[in-house]
Amino acid sequence: MNKPHIVILGAGYGGLMTAIQLQIILHVNEADITLVNNNDYHYQTNWLHENAAGTLKPEQAVIPIREVINQNKIEFILDEVILIKEKSKKVKLSKQEISYDILVVSLGFEAKVSAELQKNEQVFPIANLNNARVLREHLEYNFAKYANETEKDLARLNIIIVGGGLTGIGFAGEFVNRLPELSKEYDVDKMLVRIITMENNSTILSGWKESMVNYAMNSLESRGIEFITGANFIEAKDNWVIYEKNNQQFKIPAMTTVWAGGVSANSLLSQSGLPITDGKVDVRTDLRLPENDDIYVIGDCARIVDSKTGAVYSSDVRLAIEAARTTAQNIKAQIHGEELTDFSMKDSTSVASLGENDGIAAITNGKYWIGWKAIFLKRMTENLYLFKLGGLNLSMKKGRLNLFTS
């Protein structure tokens, strides 16, 4: 293959790490590399629940893209992707159209929330950094408003979290940790605040070991979190949240519904005609499209199947980073006409944060950690990612150097 043009769409965990890996393993004369993103920064999506709760400043999660890429090797285009034209090997952006020889699609996720709920001023998804900022400001506004009301409306102090997965549970733990500070700042009795996590399954943290789920629920309940499981969210309107359980409908007065009800791949992929299953793009074991040797799909966009077990990998940061490494190596092999390698997940550790100093972790070797050990592991993993991305300087600048607190 002559000097190919490699285009990477999206600068999330998968896209940006692919770019970083390629600038390391490819010489300038081996390929032209273009990275496209709709912001001039990368942000840590697994910190969004902390940004939303107000326990971590948004700027801590932001990494300017031009500070970590080698601009002598990578052209960065600040633009929005509109459509992937697979047949003509072009990508339509809002301001221009570019051609590619090899394409890496890592456009991230969208919250699984209906168009109607997206317009609902009571519903707040945690899907990007701006969402997180809006939710934090909304929570603070309601505390301030309640403190100044002549006729107090407790709906302002009721926070409903729809979804008992990692994001919903993480937000609950962070916000209940912030509650004493918030209550003191706005002179609101913290005992009046209700934080309710609503999950349609029979338990939170689906797929986790029962003892770990019980630990998580006991930990959060001891700090005041309420759980409603086996419940279907119906709607949020007129400062009420309506849900159904056991064929009965119930109402809770609330002005804040935090939407953590799952994610799906960027809708642009289906609009571009890429093969979708269960909301994600099907890929082969080498992470390319089933019938296209020149398009790789990774991160939250990809439906990656474990070749040994047949199970679909759950999308998370570790999966995106590992897929980026495999993609970069396979692109190099493809350029040189060498055999590509199949993706395999070497580290399947998963961590659920429960707030400051508390969490649960499922380790690759089958062991489980709880409490501060889980948070320590989470912080170490995050700092290692920053080191791989931008070296010691970025680790020191953006890292979580206090390894024992959330």
Sequence and secondary structure as in RCSB ss.txt:
>XXXX:A:sequence
MNKPHIVILGAGYGGLMTAIQLQIILHVNEADITLVNNNDYHYQTNWLHENAAGTLKPEQAVIPIREVINQNKIE
FILDEVILIKEKSKKVKLSKQEISYDILVVSLGFEAKVSAELQKNEQVFPIANLNNARVLREHLEYNFAKYANET
EKDLARLNIIIVGGGLTGIGFAGEFVNRLPELSKEYDVDKMLVRIITMENNSTILSGWKESMVNYAMNSLESRGI
EFITGANFIEAKDNWVIYEKNNQQFKIPAMTTVWAGGVSANSLLSQSGLPITDGKVDVRTDLRLPENDDIYVIGD
CARIVDSKTGAVYSSDVRLAIEAARTTAQNIKAQIHGEELTDFSMKDSTSVASLGENDGIAAITNGKYWIGWKAI
FLKRMTENLYLFKLGGLNLSMKKGRLNLFTS
>XXXX:A:secstr
  S EEEEE  SHHHHHHHHHHHHHS TTT EEEEEESSSEEE GGGHHHHHHTSS GGGGEEEGGGTS TTTEE
EEE  EEEEETTTTEEEESS EEE SEEEE   EEE   HHHHT TTEEE SSHHHHHHHHHHHHHHHHHHHH S
S  GGGGEEEEE  SHHHHHHHHHHHHHHHHHHHHHT  GGG EEEEEESSSSSSTTS HHHHHHHHHHHHHTTE
EEEES EEEEEETTEEEEEETTEEEEEE SEEEE S EEE THHHHTT  EETTEEE  TTSEETTEEEEEE GG
GEE B TTT  B    HHHHHHHHHHHHHHHHHHHTT        S   EEEE STT EEEE TTS EEETHHHH
HHHHHHHHHHHHHHHHHHHHHHHS   TT  
